[in-house]
């Protein structure tokens, strides 16, 4: 991207977001990526490419700005933000493999997107004790979601629908309990 394009893009983003919002959005996603990196002990196997991440963040913010303009809204909710973030991380792939690392790290960006979605859905709360049968079903469901992230259409709308479905399912479950 040349200087003129970057200047034009910055002006476009500043029409929709304050510098503080852009900074905080970048910090949030970067913090989530760092936690994922550390929790999964990826050092020496995978690295987080900050240049790719910058483009990823730009894509996220441009899409959200367009969404805000199209729907004439002032803010987007957290679910939309995470859906767009997960989608762009799947497209741009900010986690890069170190040469010679094991095959099990091949889908690291999909695992990161999965962690974003599960965190946003609140379905994997460490403080909740699941019945053994429920835990087995939850693990199977997470496996199906991971499969979807690897091989299916992962646009922001499908990911947002997933998060809305999870929230609705939880409400229905608690209403019936």
C-alpha positions as CSV (number, residue, x, y, z in Angstrom):
1,X,0.0,0.0,0.0
2,X,1.5,3.3,-1.0
3,X,1.4,6.5,1.1
4,X,-1.5,8.0,-0.8
5,X,-3.7,4.9,-0.3
6,X,-2.8,4.7,3.4
7,X,-3.7,8.3,3.9
8,X,-7.0,7.9,2.1
9,X,-7.8,4.7,4.1
10,X,-6.9,6.5,7.4
11,X,-9.3,9.3,6.5
12,X,-12.0,6.9,5.7
13,X,-11.6,5.0,9.0
14,X,-11.5,8.3,10.9
15,X,-14.9,9.2,9.5
16,X,-16.3,6.1,11.3
17,X,-14.0,5.6,14.3
18,X,-11.9,7.7,16.7
19,X,-8.2,7.0,16.9
20,X,-8.9,5.7,20.4
21,X,-11.4,3.1,19.0
22,X,-9.0,2.0,16.3
23,X,-6.2,1.7,18.9
24,X,-8.4,-0.2,21.4
25,X,-9.8,-2.6,18.8
26,X,-6.2,-3.4,17.7
27,X,-5.1,-3.9,21.3
28,X,-8.1,-6.2,22.1
29,X,-7.5,-8.5,19.1
30,X,-3.7,-8.4,19.7
31,X,-4.2,-9.3,23.3
32,X,-6.5,-12.2,22.4
33,X,-3.9,-13.4,19.9
34,X,-1.1,-13.2,22.5
35,X,-3.2,-15.2,25.0
36,X,-4.0,-17.8,22.4
37,X,-0.3,-18.0,21.5
38,X,0.8,-18.4,25.1
39,X,-2.0,-20.8,26.1
40,X,-1.2,-23.1,23.2
41,X,2.6,-22.9,23.7
42,X,3.2,-21.9,20.1
43,X,6.7,-20.5,20.5
44,X,9.2,-21.9,18.1
45,X,6.5,-23.6,16.0
46,X,4.3,-20.6,15.0
47,X,4.8,-16.9,15.0
48,X,2.4,-14.0,14.9
49,X,3.0,-11.8,11.9
50,X,2.3,-8.2,12.9
51,X,2.3,-6.9,9.3
52,X,-0.4,-9.4,8.3
53,X,-2.3,-8.5,11.5
54,X,-2.2,-4.8,10.6
55,X,-3.9,-5.6,7.2
56,X,-6.3,-7.9,9.1
57,X,-7.3,-5.1,11.5
58,X,-7.8,-2.6,8.6
59,X,-10.1,-5.1,6.8
60,X,-12.1,-5.6,10.0
61,X,-12.5,-1.9,10.6
62,X,-13.3,-1.1,6.9
63,X,-16.0,-3.8,6.9
64,X,-17.4,-2.6,10.2
65,X,-17.4,1.0,8.9
66,X,-19.3,-0.1,5.8
67,X,-21.8,-2.0,8.0
68,X,-22.3,1.0,10.3
69,X,-22.9,3.2,7.2
70,X,-25.2,0.8,5.5
71,X,-27.4,0.2,8.6
72,X,-27.0,3.8,9.8
73,X,-25.9,2.7,13.3
74,X,-23.4,4.3,15.6
75,X,-21.8,1.1,17.0
76,X,-21.7,-2.6,16.2
77,X,-22.1,-5.1,19.0
78,X,-19.4,-7.4,20.3
79,X,-20.8,-10.4,18.4
80,X,-20.5,-8.6,15.1
81,X,-17.0,-7.4,15.9
82,X,-15.8,-10.9,16.8
83,X,-17.5,-12.4,13.7
84,X,-15.7,-10.0,11.5
85,X,-12.4,-10.5,13.4
86,X,-12.6,-14.3,13.1
87,X,-13.5,-14.1,9.5
88,X,-10.6,-11.8,8.5
89,X,-8.1,-13.8,10.6
90,X,-9.2,-16.9,8.7
91,X,-8.6,-15.1,5.4
92,X,-5.4,-13.2,6.2
93,X,-3.8,-15.9,8.5
94,X,-1.7,-13.7,10.9
95,X,-0.4,-16.9,12.6
96,X,2.4,-18.2,10.4
97,X,4.1,-21.6,10.6
98,X,7.8,-21.8,11.4
99,X,9.5,-24.0,8.7
100,X,9.7,-27.6,9.7
101,X,7.0,-27.5,12.4
102,X,4.6,-30.3,12.9
103,X,1.5,-30.8,10.8
104,X,-0.8,-30.4,13.8
105,X,-0.1,-26.6,13.6
106,X,-1.4,-26.4,10.1
107,X,-4.8,-25.0,11.1
108,X,-3.6,-22.6,13.8
109,X,-5.5,-19.7,12.4
110,X,-8.7,-21.8,12.4
111,X,-8.0,-22.7,16.0
112,X,-7.6,-19.0,16.9
113,X,-10.9,-18.2,15.2
114,X,-12.5,-21.0,17.1
115,X,-11.1,-19.6,20.4
116,X,-12.5,-16.2,19.5
117,X,-16.0,-17.7,18.8
118,X,-16.0,-19.9,21.9
119,X,-14.9,-17.0,24.1
120,X,-17.6,-14.7,22.6
121,X,-20.3,-17.3,22.9
122,X,-19.4,-18.0,26.6
123,X,-20.0,-21.7,26.1
124,X,-16.6,-22.7,27.5
125,X,-16.6,-21.1,30.9
126,X,-14.0,-22.7,33.0
127,X,-16.1,-22.1,36.1
128,X,-19.0,-24.3,34.9
129,X,-19.1,-28.0,35.8
130,X,-20.7,-29.9,32.9
131,X,-22.2,-33.3,33.2
132,X,-20.0,-35.9,31.7
133,X,-22.6,-36.6,28.9
134,X,-22.9,-32.8,28.2
135,X,-19.2,-32.4,28.1
136,X,-18.9,-35.2,25.5
137,X,-21.5,-33.5,23.4
138,X,-19.9,-30.1,23.8
139,X,-16.5,-31.5,22.6
140,X,-18.2,-33.1,19.6
141,X,-19.9,-29.8,18.7
142,X,-16.7,-27.9,19.0
143,X,-15.1,-30.4,16.6
144,X,-17.9,-29.8,14.1
145,X,-17.4,-26.0,14.4
146,X,-13.6,-26.5,13.9
147,X,-14.4,-28.6,10.8
148,X,-16.6,-25.7,9.5
149,X,-13.9,-23.2,10.1
150,X,-11.4,-25.3,8.1
151,X,-13.5,-26.4,5.2
152,X,-16.7,-24.3,4.8
153,X,-17.8,-20.8,4.1
154,X,-16.6,-18.6,7.0
155,X,-17.9,-15.2,6.1
156,X,-18.8,-12.9,9.0
157,X,-22.5,-13.5,8.6
158,X,-22.3,-17.2,9.1
159,X,-20.0,-16.7,12.1
160,X,-22.4,-14.1,13.6
161,X,-25.3,-16.5,13.1
162,X,-23.4,-19.1,15.0
163,X,-22.8,-16.8,17.9
164,X,-26.5,-15.7,17.9
165,X,-27.5,-19.3,17.8
166,X,-25.4,-20.2,20.7
167,X,-26.8,-17.3,22.8
168,X,-30.4,-18.3,21.8
169,X,-29.8,-21.9,22.6
170,X,-28.4,-21.0,26.0
171,X,-31.5,-18.9,26.7
172,X,-33.8,-21.7,25.7
173,X,-31.9,-24.2,27.8
174,X,-32.1,-22.1,30.9
175,X,-35.8,-21.3,30.3
176,X,-36.6,-25.0,30.1
177,X,-34.5,-25.9,33.2
